[in-house]
Amino acid sequence: MKSLSPKAGLVAALLLFSGVAAGKALTAPKPAQDAATVVHELYEAFERGDMAALERLIAPDATWTYYGPADKLPFGGTRHGPAGVADFFAKVDETLENPVATQFGYIVTGDTVAVPGTEESTVRSTGIRYKADLVHVFKVRDGKIVSFEEFIDSGKVLLAFQGDKSAGIAAARPSLGSDAGKAVFTTCAGCHGNAGEGRAYMYAPNLTGQDPDYLVRQLTNFREGKRGKTDDAHGFQMVGRATAVPGPEGVKAVVSYIAALPKLPAAPVAQRAVPAAIGDLVQTCATCHGAQGEGNPAMQAPALNRLDKRYLAQQLVNFRDGKRGYHADDAAGAMMAASAKEIPDQAAIAALADHYGRD
């Protein structure tokens, strides 16, 4: 099964469900309440990383069941409602990586839709890659998913979690050539621009001029569920994009490509007077980000003067409201979240963004 974490971790989800979205069972137009159409819409929502659309398709009283020992498989057992579904995919994302799935079609009987297929994933803790047969069974009522059941060879999955190599298969990984970074970046350009310049209206930051290690860390955070919760609407979209990058090697390759792009001018922070109302806050920011907001790689602090004002303001809100810097393994993010909570109000956030950000 694939993943969609509350952080939104779609790490496995986008890939595993996307195979069904391309299936041929729904080529003919169907009524809006047709059960197969609703299931198809669910898969499409997973594929594009649209958690809001997904939640609209889950009934408040829905049950979501993975048939496997819940005391041994973190995503095993039954969960309830949209929140339970989000928790299920969070657990999948935390424990599985590099998922691949095949769906063989839809079998529709009234309000029930069965989707047979296979799942192939690597268990993070053991490194064992398994491939198991499965069937997804959905029940639909009034245009909502009221029941989901995953019947899978959970014995094979459990062996992989327990480190039994007999359950494993050879995991073929793509080799990355010299043009890999440029190829991967084509998936970034739609939001961040062909030159990595960013698009403020899409809340996609300028990537040029940032420390490469910082960019690697953020992509990894998105991939591993440490950033991009479902309530972070813009960050959540990045989860699917980041998890589509082919492994750590792909992350390094695309960051190397970004690092070689021409750097856009930084904001002229030195020429801007510091408003008295945020004087103390600016001094605090300078501790990690530098006097001109130029960033400090040693502190894992990005260059604020490379980011546009709108994006900066949104990230400060996200840190303050617990939508970023929430994960125990994101130490730098947690530090920033603690600092953001000291910002008194929205006016101060706007003033900080105006002081450091690019127009």
Buried (B, 14 or more C-beta within 10 A) or exposed (E): BBBBBBBBBBBBBBBBBBBBBEBEBBEEEBEEEBBBBBBBBBBBBBBBBBBEBBBBBBBEEBBBBBBBEEEEBBBBBBBBBBBBBBBBBBBBBBBBBBBBBBBBBBBBEEBBBBBBBBBBBBBBEBEBBBBBEBBBBBBBBEBBBBBBBBBBBBEBBBBBBEEBEEBBEEBEEEEBEEEBBEBBBEBBEEBBBEBBBBBBEBBBBBBBBBBBEBBBBBBBBBBBBBBBBBBBBBBBBBBBBBBBBBBEBBBBBBBBBBBEBEBBEBBEBEEEEBBEEBEEBBEEBBEBBBEBBBBBEEEBBBBBBBBBBBBBBBBBBBBBBBBBBBBEEBEBBBBBBEBBEEBEEEEBBBBBBBBBBBE
